[in-house]
Amino acid sequence: MPTPVAAAHKLVIRHKMPAPREAVYAAWTDPTCIRQWMCPGDVVHTEAELDVRVGGSYRILMKGGRDDYDHTGTYQIVEPPSKLAFTWISKGTDHQVTLVTLEFLDRGKESELVLTQERFASESMMRRHEGGWTQIVEKLAIQLRK
């Protein structure tokens, strides 16, 4: 189970992944793969467009039963297979720019994913994202087991 840690409007989720870090990194950079596991809460379908390079942009549209959730941003750090960082802008951040950093740590045949999101405007905004990211990394781990 992911372990969330919060400090000063900064969310950190650590999760052991049942695959080498190269596979976990690849899952975050393949739009076809993202569509399969980036579906938290009531999201039933996700669309993803990714231009994975420093300065490249992305759009992830999560379609839910009650609402759609549009996320956009640009890649800040692209260091395969160890690190990705990108801005994250959505209705959930009140269209403010937050920063998501993913670290992929080698643990032999497995790996550890460290997801950090920071620059939240409030603690309540951060808490709203905690549940979504926790579900997302759990679904990614399930997908990697297949």
C-alpha angles and dihedrals in degrees: 000000000000117000114220120203123186129197128162096340091316121124123203122184121183120193133173111231125209093226139059116277091252090064093046091049090048090052090058093050100045114083092201090055094045090057089063100055111017093089112115125173114346094350110132100174135020129199120198135189114182133182097184105199133097105286092015118127135226138196124200116185114192112196113207136185092252104021145004121243116209118195126185138170148124133266113252100176127023113177111154124241100359111048146017127177127181140162115254119207123173145132085272090063091044084250089294118139115256127175125234118195122188120196119191110203123195114240100166111261088359133045142206123238117208111193116189124182119183144166094063114165092223144008091247090056090051092050091052089058094046094072094046095049091045091055092045095053091045091053090047090054090051091049091051091054091060 
